């Protein structure tokens, strides 16, 4: 495939990924309007938010492996169609049930699109350095979409009706579908193994149950319902692993995890998303409930994170070949951890430039860590099985984001309740107990109380949340620094580095089963990925 065409295809993939990532956060801004217009129950409102990420997390691995078998371009374009149609369903929903169905279909479309974008990049960018740059752009767009979601949502709600936050997807998906059909080359596994439906079912049910349990623990604490569903998910996933080790044609190849760089790369993706998602959670609450910013203003304040990610991620195409994956991942996690230490002294009057410094650190660090991790994950996996590896990586993104809400949210909530122990004069015990549930509840209670009493409760809540923010930052920053040291020593020193002859070092063991696909340099250096019969790997319509 010609070089110019590869970059045009990357633009198509990035555009679609931007919309998918944006839909992860855009609904948060529209929730108050939706609650007024559709009048959902509290359970329905919860499902409006959560069903998208649940469907995405559950289907990513199965969709990625099916794309390897049936064609990645086919699954990508199918995803475009489903996502566009689902956007129309959600935009014109007449009741909560219809909107929940629309959001679930959006999750289905996203699950088809996301692993397809990564696996197509793996197959069309055969040069390691070019692929690292392409993955850096991919990571930048993904982070940008999630960060600007509240900005786009706030702008649309100020000028149009609530359905516009979904309807805006439709023309973009139609454009992406036309471009995908015309420009993206088809590729698939030349000799696909038997499809293991039982493993796929265990994967879907296990991941949905695990992610749902994490979400509920993050929102409600260690309740029997949330922990029980989460444990069911763990049991199902353990059953999946045992089956994958036993069957002749596994759904995903667990031997990939024997490569230390691959395994550490997956963990690094989880941690990078953990840091980014956790910081965005705490910052938006601080700005909206402590400083009184609107959702649109909060979204605009996140822009330094987006810009830093867009700079840090593509730089990995120069850092990884020269210094290796070890230093690139360690640098990223170090920047994320250090950013949290900047926020230790946050209080109610902290200037914005302090947050901006932390956002730049988080953005640059996440860009470095996610790009280096994506590079090693996709380079370790054989090109014919790229969809399965992409599904694993994308699932790691979802788990990292979910864990950030569950763990950092729980730590912040526990610290907030502890700081709110002292009662406020004039506030009855029942209202005080409700105010201790979280900063949003405290602000709501304070605004229902008369004059000075309400202001006193709000001041205590603001101070308590700022204190909890600082303690959570110490906990998260320390954890990330410790993990950074472990990552540094776990990854082989030469992993990802260019050799004098222009090739790439690999940590994979030698031999027909252990040799990493990029051990000899770019994919064009030899027949390592062509298959036993020497057949042409890509079923493409382009030279």
QUIBEL-V677840 format. One line per field, one symbol per residue. ss: DSSP state (H for helix, E for strand, C for the rest). phi: phi as a letter, one per 20 degrees, with the letter a starting at -180 (. if undefined). A space follows every 10 residues. Layout:
BEGIN
ss=???
phi=???
END
This chain:
BEGIN
ss=CCHHHHHHHH HHHHHHHHHH HHCCCHHHHH HHHHHHHCCC CHHHHHHHHH HHHHHHHHHH HHHHHHHHHH CHHHHHHHHH HHHHHHHHHH HCCCCHHHHH HHHHHHHHHH HHHHHHHHHH HHHHCCCHHH HHHHHHHHHH HHHHHHHHHH HHHHHHHHHC CCCHHHHHHH HHHHHHHHHH HHHCCCCCCC CCCCCCHHHH HHHHHHHHHH HHHHHHHHHH CCCHHHHHHH HHHHHHHHHH HHHHHHCCCC CCCHHHHHCH HHHHHHHHHH HHHHHHHHHH HHHHHHHHHH CCCCHHHHHH HCHHHHHHHH HHHHHHHHHH HHHCHHHHHH HHHHHHHHHH HHCCCCCCCC CHHHHHHHHH HHHHHHHHHH HHHHHHHHHH CCHHHHHHHH HHHHHHHHHH HHHHHHHHHH HHHHHHHHHC CCCCCCCCHH HHHHHCCCHH HHHHHHCCCC HHHHHHHHHH HHHHHHHHHH HHHHHHHHHH HHHHHHHHHH CCCCCCCECC CCCECCCCCC CCCCCCCCCC CCHHHCCCCC CCCCCCCCCC CCC
phi=.fgffgffff fffffffgff ffffcffgfe ggfffffelf fffffffgfe fffffgffdg fffffffged offgfffffg ffffffffff fdfebgffff ffffffffff ffffffffff ggeedeefff fffffffgff fffffffegf ffffffffdc effffeffff ffffffffff fedffebbff bffffeffff ffffffffff ffffffffed nfefffffff fgffffffff fffffdffdf fceffgfffg fffffffffg fffgffffff ffffffffee emffgfffff feggffffff effffffdff fednfgffff ffffffffff ffefefcfdf ffffffffff ffffffffff ffffffffef ffffdfffff ffffffgfff ffffffefff fffffffffe fffdgndfgf fffffffrff fffffffeef kfffffffff ffffffffgf ffffgfffff fffgffggee eggegnffef enedfcefff ofedfffdfd offefaefde ofemfffeed dce
END
